[in-house]
Amino acid sequence: MTLLLTPRLRLEPLEDRHFDALHRLNSDPVVMRYITGRPDTPEDTQSMIDRVKARWSEFGYSWWGFVRQDNGDLIGTGCIQHLNRNPAEPLETGWRLRQDAWGVGYASEAARHMVGWAFKTLKPELICAVCQPENTPSSGVMERLGMSFTGTGRWYDMDCKRYDITSAQWAASAAKTRYDAEA
């Protein structure tokens, strides 16, 4: 399983040892508002960990925990996975953060490294991301990654905006230049 390092974070594949911190994150109704629309139960959190571990075994990528290097706190999670959890769909990146970690660049930093790793290692033609139309902080992260809005659709039982970036667009992006400098 792949460990990624950013200037401030260690991205660790999610495992059982992350349960307590992950459940604190996923049981916050404000964090989950644009993800599932409801806080997770302990059973939901364990089910997510089990699903993620199986995907790491099957695909070699899935969800990471975002752990601050300075204090060891898990402040968020993010992924490279197939859109709508369907292997026939393109790769997708996504993230969620604790409220106290919002607005200081952690999502952009982690997303840049997940996307950079995916283009370098997995070599997809494109990577997408989706968010609910009202989730302007996430669409801002997508735009900072160099992604372009490509339309709306229904994914994860929600109406979402979709953003894409091709491998050629990534290669020419400011986000890749910054990723290369940080990696």
C-alpha positions in Angstrom: 0.0 0.0 0.0 1.2 3.5 -0.9 2.1 6.1 1.6 2.3 9.7 0.2 4.1 12.6 1.9 3.2 16.3 1.3 4.8 19.3 3.0 2.4 19.0 6.0 0.7 15.7 5.7 1.3 12.0 5.6 -1.4 10.2 3.5 -1.8 6.7 4.9 -4.0 4.0 3.5 -7.0 3.7 5.8 -6.9 0.8 8.2 -8.7 -0.4 11.3 -6.3 1.6 13.5 -7.9 4.8 12.0 -11.4 3.9 13.2 -11.7 6.4 16.1 -10.5 9.4 14.2 -12.4 8.4 11.0 -15.6 8.0 13.0 -15.2 11.4 14.6 -14.8 12.9 11.1 -17.6 10.9 9.5 -20.1 11.4 12.3 -19.9 15.2 12.0 -23.1 16.2 10.2 -21.6 19.4 8.8 -18.7 17.4 7.3 -21.0 14.8 5.8 -23.6 17.3 4.5 -22.3 17.1 0.9 -21.1 13.5 1.1 -24.0 11.3 2.3 -26.2 13.9 3.8 -26.1 12.3 7.2 -23.6 11.4 9.9 -22.1 7.9 9.9 -22.9 5.3 12.6 -20.0 3.3 14.0 -21.2 0.4 11.7 -21.0 2.8 8.7 -17.5 3.7 9.5 -16.4 0.1 10.0 -18.1 -0.8 6.7 -16.1 2.0 5.0 -12.8 0.7 6.4 -13.6 -2.8 5.3 -14.5 -1.6 1.8 -11.4 0.5 1.5 -9.1 -2.3 2.6 -10.6 -4.6 0.0 -10.1 -2.0 -2.7 -6.5 -1.5 -1.7 -6.0 -5.3 -2.1 -7.8 -5.4 -5.4 -6.7 -2.2 -7.1 -3.6 -0.9 -5.2 -5.4 2.4 -4.5 -8.4 3.6 -2.5 -8.8 6.0 0.5 -6.0 7.6 2.5 -6.1 9.2 5.9 -4.6 12.7 6.0 -2.4 12.7 9.1 -0.7 15.9 10.1 3.1 15.4 10.3 3.6 17.8 13.2 1.2 16.2 15.6 -0.1 12.9 14.2 -3.7 13.9 14.1 -5.9 12.5 11.3 -7.6 15.6 9.9 -9.3 14.2 6.8 -9.4 11.5 4.2 -9.2 11.4 0.4 -9.2 8.9 -2.4 -8.4 7.8 -5.8 -11.1 5.4 -6.8 -13.5 4.6 -9.6 -16.3 7.1 -10.0 -19.5 5.8 -8.5 -17.4 2.8 -7.2 -17.8 1.3 -10.7 -14.5 -0.1 -12.3 -15.9 0.7 -15.7 -15.9 4.5 -14.8 -12.9 6.8 -14.8 -10.7 7.4 -11.8 -12.0 9.9 -9.4 -10.4 11.9 -6.6 -12.3 13.2 -3.6 -11.7 14.4 0.0 -13.2 15.4 3.3 -11.7 17.3 6.2 -12.5 18.0 9.8 -14.0 21.4 10.3 -11.0 22.7 12.2 -8.8 21.9 9.1 -10.9 23.9 6.6 -9.6 26.9 4.8 -5.8 26.3 5.3 -5.0 24.5 2.1 -4.9 20.9 3.3 -7.5 19.7 0.8 -5.6 21.2 -2.2 -2.3 19.9 -0.9 -3.6 16.4 -0.4 -5.5 16.3 -3.7 -2.5 17.6 -5.6 -0.5 14.7 -4.3 -3.2 12.0 -4.8 -3.7 13.2 -8.4 0.0 13.5 -9.1 0.6 10.0 -7.8 -2.3 8.6 -9.8 -1.1 10.2 -13.1 2.5 9.2 -12.5 1.7 5.6 -11.3 -1.6 4.5 -12.8 -1.3 6.6 -16.0 -5.0 7.2 -16.6 -6.2 9.3 -19.5 -8.2 11.5 -17.1 -9.2 11.9 -13.5 -12.5 13.4 -12.4 -14.0 14.8 -9.3 -17.7 15.4 -8.4 -19.4 17.6 -5.8 -22.8 18.9 -5.1 -23.4 22.3 -6.8 -23.6 24.1 -3.4 -20.2 22.7 -2.3 -18.1 25.7 -3.5 -15.0 24.9 -1.4 -14.6 21.5 -3.1 -15.2 22.9 -6.6 -12.6 25.5 -5.7 -10.1 22.8 -4.9 -11.0 21.1 -8.2 -10.3 24.3 -10.1 -7.0 24.8 -8.3 -6.0 21.3 -9.4 -6.5 22.5 -13.0 -9.7 20.6 -13.5 -12.5 21.9 -15.7 -16.2 21.8 -15.2 -17.6 19.3 -17.7 -21.3 19.1 -16.7 -23.7 17.8 -14.2 -25.0 14.3 -13.5 -26.1 11.9 -10.9 -23.5 10.0 -8.9 -23.6 8.5 -5.5 -27.4 9.1 -5.5 -26.9 12.8 -5.7 -27.0 15.5 -8.3 -23.4 16.6 -8.8 -21.1 18.8 -10.8 -18.3 17.0 -12.5 -14.8 18.3 -13.1 -12.1 16.5 -15.3 -8.5 16.9 -16.0 -6.7 14.9 -18.7 -3.1 13.7 -18.4 -2.0 16.3 -20.9 -3.8 19.1 -19.0 -2.2 17.8 -15.8 1.3 17.8 -17.4 0.9 21.5 -18.3 -0.7 22.6 -15.0 0.6 24.8 -12.2 -0.7 22.1 -9.8 1.7 19.6 -11.4 4.6 22.0 -11.3 3.9 22.5 -7.5 3.5 18.7 -7.0 6.8 18.1 -8.7 8.5 20.6 -6.4 6.9 19.1 -3.3 7.2 15.4 -4.1 
